[in-house]
Amino acid sequence: MTSMGKTRRMMSVGLIGAALALTLAAPARAGETPTAAAGWQVTPTGTDARFRGLAPVDRGTAWAAGSKGTVLRTTDGGRSWRNVSPAGAGDLEFRDVEAFDARRAVVLAIGEGEASRVLRTEDGGATWTESFRNTDARAFYDCMTFFDQRHGLAMSDPVDGKYRILSTRDGGRSWQVLPSAGMPDALPGEAGFAASGQCLVSAGPRDVWLATGGGATARVLHSADRGLTWTATDTPVPAGDPARGVFGLAFRDRTHGIAVGGDYRKDQPSPQAGAVSTDGGRTWRPSATPPPAYRSGVAWLPHSRTAALAVGPTGTDLTTDGGSTWRTVDTGSYDTVDCTSDGSCWASGEKGRIARLATRP
């Protein structure tokens, strides 16, 4: 085994061990981290904004985007956060952020008409440039994803019966609406959920998946050509109501994916909140033991073929078998979760909460 292979194997084992240690911890009170060898370490942010957008770059650098036009950035692993919010953005709702490094990031504001915007920074948030403002009152943008540092997509709820896809080829400096000829018709009442920045996700240079809800069935749409043509597949996640469907997706490669969701209303159960695909989203099977409640975010652990975390307002769940079975390992509230290739996992949510998955020596 090469030295790089050994390093990756040690990293994988360490992270899986960290996540498994969470399952051995006694349940904590809501918002607290279990006192065990591993757990979510909440970092001080100095704000009460709700962060549904999260983009960790590596162990040291991460960006978060949320309510009241708030954007934060850390370069010291979460020990301190700098408010780098765009000037005059206090009325915007940022729901997604994609970051390339400590200086370059793109944020998506959601809402009807001109409330949907994309802004970009190249100097760590010191200045921002608006690169897209939606002028169609019928459009409502939900999520964004990048294949690499140049090519990315954003998606809107259906316009004229089809999801609208926005494309960039220059790292978010400019955007163009793609033709809709290759997009299947949306179901009546169907839409995306701007809950975690994970209703549109990509893996590799060309594959992208779009999560839906609100219609008669919850579907996942897949494109293998960067959004030009799409196919739609039903999932077993319950839908049939504007509050139900698939809220978050994670693909560790172009084949293996996990979907999470449910019903986001606090007084409603979510009996089948997880599903798994092993063929690139062509088919989905229900999790044998799904998360016990609505979950909005999901992420694979770095360099693991079987371990992933799912988060929602009532807790964090762990799977070690690729999404088939889940176990709650923390009861704190989070909206989204993401992991980096160098071995760190982050989560964020309401009341300014941003945390790292940390281990004790």
C-alpha positions in Angstrom: 0.0 0.0 0.0 1.3 3.5 -0.9 1.9 6.1 1.8 -1.2 8.0 0.4 -3.2 4.9 0.6 -2.2 4.3 4.2 -3.0 7.9 5.1 -6.5 7.7 3.5 -7.1 4.3 5.3 -6.1 5.8 8.7 -8.3 8.8 8.0 -11.3 6.7 7.1 -10.9 4.4 10.1 -10.5 7.4 12.4 -13.6 9.1 11.2 -15.7 6.0 11.2 -14.5 5.3 14.7 -15.4 8.8 15.7 -18.9 8.4 14.3 -19.3 5.0 16.0 -18.3 6.5 19.3 -21.3 8.8 19.1 -23.6 5.7 19.1 -22.0 4.7 22.5 -22.7 8.0 24.1 -25.6 8.5 26.4 -28.3 10.7 24.8 -27.7 14.4 25.5 -30.2 17.0 26.2 -31.4 18.9 23.0 -28.6 21.1 21.7 -25.8 19.4 23.7 -23.0 17.1 22.6 -22.7 13.7 24.3 -19.8 13.4 26.6 -18.0 10.6 24.7 -14.8 10.2 22.7 -16.5 11.9 19.7 -19.3 14.3 19.1 -20.5 17.6 17.6 -18.5 20.4 19.0 -20.5 23.6 18.8 -18.5 26.6 17.8 -19.3 30.2 18.9 -20.7 32.3 16.0 -22.0 35.4 17.7 -25.3 35.4 15.8 -28.7 33.9 16.0 -29.1 33.4 12.2 -30.3 30.1 10.9 -27.6 28.5 8.7 -29.1 26.2 6.1 -26.2 26.8 3.7 -22.8 25.2 4.6 -19.6 24.8 2.6 -16.6 23.4 4.5 -13.4 23.5 2.4 -11.1 21.6 4.7 -10.3 21.2 8.4 -9.6 24.8 8.9 -11.8 26.7 6.4 -15.6 26.7 6.2 -18.4 29.1 5.0 -22.0 29.3 6.3 -24.9 31.2 4.8 -28.2 31.9 6.4 -31.1 34.1 7.4 -31.0 37.9 7.5 -28.4 38.0 4.7 -25.8 36.4 7.0 -22.6 34.9 5.7 -19.8 33.7 8.1 -16.3 32.3 7.4 -13.8 30.6 9.6 -10.1 29.8 8.7 -9.2 28.4 12.1 -11.4 25.3 12.3 -14.3 27.1 13.8 -12.5 28.6 16.8 -13.6 31.9 15.5 -16.0 33.1 12.8 -15.9 36.3 10.8 -19.1 38.0 9.6 -18.5 38.6 5.9 -22.1 39.3 5.0 -22.7 41.2 1.8 -23.5 44.9 2.4 -27.3 45.6 2.2 -28.3 42.0 2.2 -30.2 42.0 5.4 -33.5 41.2 3.8 -32.2 38.2 1.8 -32.5 34.6 2.8 -29.3 32.7 1.9 -30.0 29.0 1.7 -27.0 27.6 -0.1 -23.3 28.4 -0.4 -20.5 26.8 -2.5 -16.9 27.6 -1.6 -13.8 26.9 -3.6 -11.2 28.0 -1.0 -10.8 30.6 1.8 -11.3 33.5 -0.6 -13.7 32.4 -3.3 -17.4 31.5 -2.6 -20.8 31.8 -4.2 -24.1 32.2 -2.2 -27.7 31.7 -3.3 -30.6 33.8 -1.9 -34.0 32.2 -2.3 -37.5 33.6 -2.8 -40.0 34.7 -5.4 -38.9 36.9 -8.2 -36.0 39.2 -7.5 -35.5 37.7 -4.0 -33.7 34.9 -5.8 -30.1 36.0 -6.4 -26.5 34.8 -6.7 -23.6 36.7 -5.2 -19.9 35.9 -5.5 -16.8 36.9 -3.6 -13.1 36.6 -4.5 -11.6 38.2 -1.5 -12.9 36.2 1.5 -16.1 38.1 1.7 -14.6 41.6 1.9 -16.6 42.5 -1.2 -19.4 40.8 -3.1 -20.6 41.0 -6.6 -24.2 40.1 -7.6 -23.9 37.8 -10.6 -27.6 36.9 -11.1 -30.9 38.3 -10.1 -34.1 36.5 -11.1 -36.5 38.7 -13.0 -39.2 36.1 -13.6 -41.9 36.3 -10.9 -42.8 32.7 -11.5 -39.3 31.4 -10.6 -38.1 30.5 -7.1 -34.6 29.2 -6.8 -33.8 26.6 -4.1 -30.4 25.1 -4.4 -27.0 25.2 -6.2 -24.1 22.9 -6.9 -20.7 23.0 -8.6 -19.0 20.2 -10.5 -15.6 21.9 -10.4 -14.4 25.5 -9.9 -15.9 26.6 -13.2 -19.0 24.6 -13.9 -22.1 24.8 -11.7 -25.9 24.8 -11.7 -28.8 26.3 -9.7 -32.4 25.1 -9.8 -35.7 26.8 -9.6 -39.2 25.4 -8.8 -41.1 24.6 -11.9 -41.9 27.4 -14.4 -44.4 26.5 -17.1 -44.5 23.0 -15.7 -40.8 22.2 -15.7 -37.9 22.8 -13.3 -35.7 25.7 -14.4 -32.0 25.2 -14.5 -29.4 27.9 -14.3 -25.8 27.2 -15.5 -22.4 28.9 -15.1 -19.2 28.1 -16.8 -17.0 30.7 -15.2 -17.2 29.9 -11.5 -20.5 31.8 -10.9 -19.4 35.1 -12.5 -22.2 34.8 -15.0 -25.3 32.6 -15.4 -27.6 31.4 -18.2 -31.0 29.6 -18.1 -30.6 26.2 -19.9 -33.2 25.0 -22.4 -36.1 23.1 -20.9 -36.6 20.6 -23.7 -34.7 17.9 -21.9 -36.5 18.3 -18.6 -39.5 16.0 -17.7 -42.8 17.6 -16.8 -43.2 18.4 -13.1 -46.0 16.7 -11.2 -48.9 18.9 -10.0 -47.8 20.6 -6.8 -44.2 19.4 -7.1 -41.3 21.6 -6.0 -37.9 21.6 -4.4 -37.1 22.3 -0.7 -34.6 25.0 0.1 -33.9 23.4 3.5 -30.3 22.4 3.4 -28.6 23.3 0.2 -28.9 19.6 -0.8 -31.9 19.5 -3.1 -29.4 19.8 -6.0 -26.2 17.8 -5.7 -23.4 16.6 -8.1 -20.7 13.9 -8.2 -17.9 13.9 -10.7 -17.7 16.1 -13.8 -21.2 15.8 -15.3 -23.7 13.9 -13.0 -26.3 15.9 -11.0 -29.4 15.0 -9.1 -32.5 17.0 -8.1 -34.8 16.2 -5.2 -38.5 16.9 -5.2 -41.5 16.8 -2.9 -45.0 18.2 -2.7 -46.4 16.1 -5.6 -48.1 12.7 -5.5 -44.7 11.0 -5.2 -41.3 12.2 -4.1 -38.9 12.0 -7.0 -35.2 12.3 -7.8 -34.3 13.6 -11.2 -30.9 12.8 -12.7 -28.8 14.4 -15.4 -25.6 12.9 -16.8 -24.8 15.9 -19.1 -24.7 18.9 -16.6 -28.3 19.6 -16.7 -29.2 19.4 -20.4 -31.3 16.2 -20.2 -33.0 14.6 -17.2 -34.8 11.4 -16.2 -37.2 11.2 -13.2 -37.5 8.3 -10.7 -40.0 7.8 -7.9 -38.7 7.2 -4.4 -40.3 5.5 -1.4 -40.1 8.7 0.7 -43.6 9.8 1.4 -45.1 12.8 -0.4 -48.6 13.8 -1.4 -48.5 17.0 0.7 -46.6 20.3 0.3 -44.6 19.6 3.5 -43.4 16.1 2.4 -40.8 14.8 0.1 -37.0 14.3 -0.4 -35.2 17.3 1.2 -31.6 16.2 0.9 -29.4 14.0 -1.3 -25.8 12.8 -1.1 -23.9 10.8 -3.7 -20.4 9.5 -2.8 -19.8 8.8 -6.5 -22.0 8.6 -9.6 -23.6 5.4 -8.4 -24.2 5.3 -4.7 -26.7 7.8 -3.2 -28.8 8.5 -0.1 -32.0 10.4 0.1 -33.5 11.8 3.3 -36.7 13.8 4.0 -40.1 13.3 5.4 -42.6 15.8 6.7 -41.0 19.0 8.1 -44.0 19.8 10.3 -43.2 19.2 14.0 -46.6 17.6 14.7 -46.4 15.1 11.8 -44.6 11.8 11.7 -42.0 10.8 9.0 -42.2 7.0 8.9 -40.0 6.5 5.8 -37.5 9.3 5.9 -34.6 7.6 4.1 -33.9 5.8 0.8 -30.9 4.3 -1.0 -29.8 4.0 -4.6 -26.9 1.9 -5.9 -27.5 2.6 -9.6 -27.1 6.3 -9.9 -30.6 7.1 -8.9 -32.4 4.9 -11.5 -34.0 3.0 -8.7 -34.5 3.7 -5.0 -35.2 1.3 -2.1 -36.5 2.3 1.3 -34.1 2.2 4.2 -34.7 -1.0 6.3 -34.4 1.1 9.5 -34.9 4.7 8.4 -34.1 7.8 10.4 -36.9 8.1 13.1 -37.9 11.6 12.1 -37.7 14.3 9.4 -34.2 14.8 8.1 -33.1 17.7 5.8 -29.3 17.1 5.4 -27.1 14.1 4.7 -23.4 13.5 4.0 -21.1 10.6 3.4 -18.1 10.4 5.8 -14.8 11.0 3.9 -13.3 8.0 2.2 -15.9 5.7 3.5 -18.0 3.4 1.4 -20.6 2.7 4.0 -20.8 5.5 6.7 -22.9 8.6 6.5 -24.6 11.2 8.8 -28.1 12.6 8.5 -29.4 15.7 10.4 -32.6 17.4 11.2 -34.3 19.5 13.9 -34.5 16.6 16.3 -31.1 15.0 15.9 -28.3 13.4 14.0 -28.4 9.8 12.7 -25.5 7.5 11.7 -25.5 4.7 9.1 -22.6 2.3 8.7 -24.2 0.2 6.0 -24.7 2.7 3.2 -28.0 4.0 4.3 -29.9 0.8 5.0 -30.1 1.2 8.7 -29.8 4.4 10.8 -29.3 5.1 14.5 -29.8 8.4 16.3 -26.5 9.5 17.9 -27.2 13.1 18.9 -30.3 15.1 19.7 -29.1 18.6 18.8 -30.9 20.5 16.0 -29.1 20.9 12.7 -30.4 21.6 9.2 -27.5 20.5 7.0 -24.2 18.6 7.2 -21.2 18.3 5.0 -17.7 16.7 5.1 -14.4 17.5 3.4 -11.9 15.3 1.7 -9.2 15.9 4.3 -11.4 14.3 7.0 -13.6 16.9 8.7 -17.4 17.0 9.1 -19.5 20.1 9.9 -23.2 20.8 10.6 -25.2 23.9 10.9 -28.7 25.0 11.8 -30.9 27.3 13.9 -29.9 29.9 16.4 -26.4 30.4 14.9 -25.4 26.7 15.5 -22.4 25.5 13.6 -20.5 22.5 14.8 -17.6 20.2 13.9 -17.4 16.4 14.5 -14.5 16.3 16.9 -12.7 13.6 18.8 -10.8 13.7 22.0 -7.3 12.3 22.2 
